[in-house]
Amino acid sequence: EIVMNLREACTHVGFFYLEGHSIPQSLLDQVLAKSQVLFSLPIDQKISLSDSTLQRGYTRFEEETLDPINQQCRGDTKEGYYIGNEVDVKNMDTAKLRGPNVWPSTEKCNMTDEECNQFRKIMEEYRLEATKVCMNLLPYFAMAVESDDRQLFDDFFKDPSTFVRLLHYSSEPSSPEEGIF
């Protein structure tokens, strides 16, 4: 049943919601709490936490566009924060979006050292835990494409690029027919 539901979600819906995973609720609660602190910062401080080269850190409201064909006048009504694999500058690969993350610091925002360190620790732990969940799903994806080889996709994920994408939506209701997402 899992395989059938996964195939249906991926081929006809485009996404799925996973329940019963191994990520502790306490960690999810910490991620949401730290996200709220980050998105509550003044806009100038959030903007200082952005790296457009690697697509890391903060993205402003209306900076991204889900549906460019139907969103001619404005972007999405959300702001975001991207966190990927932490790769030092000397091993950076911009083509693969691999490099250092942008982390809150006392120089860039009005968070304490402890808050900045906790934000980073929690987000890195969450990204690692979410990556483990994804890796555990690979055999199910192989079965969903009707392969007898449950390790069909393993070689493609030996060194995966994984991203946490924190999102904060405005209170404006979506209206797809008007191009508001």
N, C-alpha and C positions, 0 to 999 in steps of 0.2 A: 504493500500500500504506500509506503514512503516513496519508493521509486516512481510509482505512477503519479503521485501528487507532485513530486519534484518535476517530472517531465511536463505535466500539465501547466504548472506555474511558470516554468521557464519558456515554454513554447507558446503559451496563449495569454499569459498575464504579464510577464516581464519581471516579476519579482515575487518573493515569498517572505513570510514571517516565520521565523524559526522559534519554536517553543521547546522547553525541556533541554536546553543546551547546558554546557558545563560552566558558563560564566556566572559567578556568584551574584545574586541580587545586590549584595552590599557594594560590589564593585560598580555595577550599573548605576546605583544610586549616587555613588561618588562621582562618576563621570557626568551625570546630569547636574549635580550640585556645582562642580567645577566649571561646567559649560555655562551655567547661569552667571557665575562670577565673571567669566571672560566676556560674555555678551553684554554684561551690564557696564563694562568699562566705557568711558567717553570715546566717541568716534575717532578722535585724533590718536588716542592710544591704541585702539584696535588697528587702525591703518598702519601704525608703526610696526605691527606684528605680521607683515605681509612680505612674501617673496614671489614676485610674478614669474621669475625665471623657472623655478622648480614647482610652481603652483602649490606652495606650502603656506601655512599660516592663514591669515584672515582674508576673506573675500566680502566685499560690501553688499548691501542690499542692491538688487537690480544689476549686479556685475555679471551674473551668469544668466543664461537664457536656455530654458528647457526646450522650447519650441520656437526656433527662430522664424519659421514660416508664418506662424500665427501670432508672434509677439513682435510686431514691427515697432511699437512705440516705447517699450520698456522691458527690462529684464525681470527675473524672478523676484518675488516678494520675500526673499530670505537672505540672511547673511550666513557665512560659514567659516569653518576653521579646519584646515587640512593638516594631518599629521601622517607622515609615512615612515618607512624604514629609516633609522638614523644612520647616515653614512657621512663620514668626515669629508671635509673639503677636498683633500688630496685624492680621494677615490670617487669624487662626484662624477656623475654621468647625466648631463642635462637631457640628452635624448631619451633616456629611460626614466627621467624624473627622480633620479637617485642622488641624494645629497643630504645636507643637514636640514633639520627642521627649524622652524622659527618658534622659539619658546618665549613665553612671557618672562620679563626680567624687570628688576626694580628701575633700571635705566629707561625702560620703554613704557611702563605702566605703573599705576599706583597699587600694585600688589606687593606684599612683603616678600622677603627672600623665602620664608617658609611657605607662603602661598604659591610662589612660582615653582619651588621644588616639588611641592605636593601635586600641583597641576601636571607637571612633567611625569612624575612617578606614576600617577594614576592613569594618565593617557598611554604611557608606554606599556604598563601592565595590561590595560584593556586591549591595546592593539595586539599584543602577544597572545592573549587569551582568545580573542576573536580569530586570529590566524589559525590557532589550533583547531577551533571549531570548523573553520573552512577546510582545513586539511583533512579533517575527519569526514567531510562530506564528499571528498573526491571519489571514493568507491561507489557512492550512490549516483553521482553524475555519470560514471562509467556504465553502470547498470541502466541508467535512464536513456542512454543512447544505444542500449541493447548490445553492449560488449560483454563478452565472457571474461575479459581481462579487467579485473577490479583495480589494477594499477595502471590503467590506460593513460591517465593524466599525470601520474606521479612525476615523470621526467620534466614536465613543464613547470612544476612547482618546487623544484629543488632549492631555488633562491627567489621566492616570490616577492613581488613588490606589493605591499599591502598598505592601505590607507584607512585611517579613521577620518570620518567626515562629520564633524559636529555641525548641526544646523539649528538656526533660530529663525522661525517664520514670523512675519509681521502679523498683526491682528486683522489685517485686511483679508476678507474672504476671497478664495479662489473663484475665478470666473473664466473657465477655459474658452467659452464662446467669445469673450472679450479679450482673450490673450493674457489673462492675469493668472499666474501660477504661483 
